[in-house]
Amino acid sequence: MRKLLNDERGFTLVEMLLVMLVITVLLLIMIPNVTKNSSIIGDKGCEALLSMVDAQIQAYRLDTGSQPNSIDDLNSPEYLEDRFDEEHTLNCPNGNTITIVNNKAVANGG
């Protein structure tokens, strides 16, 4: 019992510095890859949202018998109301604004 209490093993300062060095190197390798891929993720999210808006345009046409005049026509509980922001605009994850041109959803540079 006495031997267990006196056994003060632990990490040395050199071992701790080596662990910190390895973690730092891993972070330096990983962070640029994550930031590079964030724009790709935003673009893919925008493509998915455009597909959803196109589907809602078709649903609006089937429900009302006419095409929506603007994106504001889809700002209702039956369609995309929960996707609009406080300014009543529909934005992609990458910041582009979605509008309707020729009965098709289009993302304009934001």
N, C-alpha and C positions, 0 to 999 in steps of 0.2 A: 504494500500500500504506500509506504513511504517512498519507494522508488518511482511510482507513478507521479507523485506530486513534484518530485525534484527533476523529472525529465522535461526540460523546457525546450523541446525542439520546435522549430518554426522555420519560416522562410527567411533567408538572408537577404540583405539589401540588394545584392547582385542578382539573386533569383527574381526578386520583385521587379527590378529594372528590366530584366530580360523578358518577363511576361508583359510588362507595359510596352516594350519595344515591339513585340510580336503583335499585340493588339493595335498599336498605332499603324504598323505596316498594313495590316488587314483593313483598317479603316481607310487608309490612303488609297488602297486599291479599289475598295468597294464604293466609296462616295461618288467619284466621277461617273461610274456606270449607272448609279441610281439617278443622278441628275440628267444624264444623257437620255435615259429612257423615259423620263417624265413627260417630255414633249410628245414622244411616240404614244404614250398612254393617253394623253389628252386628245390627240388626233383620232385614235381608235374610239374613244368615248364620244367624240363629236360625230363620227360616222354612224355609230349606234343610235345616237339621238336623232340624227337626220332620218334614219330608217324608221324610227318610231313616229316621227312627225309625219312622214309620208304615209304611214299606215293610218294615222289619225285624220289626215286629209281625206283618205278614201272612206273612212268611217263617217266623217262629216258629210261627204257627198252622198253616201247611202242613206244617212238619216234625214237630210234636208232636201236632197234632190238637186243641189247646186254646189259649186265649188266655193271654198272660203275665199273671201276677198283679200284678207290679210291674216297674218299670224294671230291677230287679236281675236278672230272668230273662234279660234281653238282654245281661248282662255275661259273655259267653263269646266264645271265638275265632270262632265261627260268625256272630256278630251284631255287637255294638258294643263289644267289649272294649277296643279301642284308643282309643275316644272317652271312656272314663271317667277321672276324675282319681284321685288317691291316696285320697280319702275315699269312693271308689266311688259318686260322683254324676256325673250327666251334665249338663253346663252348656253353655248357648248362648254364642256370642261376646259377647253383650251382658250376660252375667252371670246370666241367668235359669236356674233349675234345671228340667230336664225330668222330668216324671212321666207316668204313664199313667192316664188317667181315662176310663172307659167305652170301653176298647179303642182309645183315641186318644191320641197324644202331645200333651201340653199344657206350655207354658212358664209357670212360676210366677215372679213377681217376685223378683229376687235382690237 
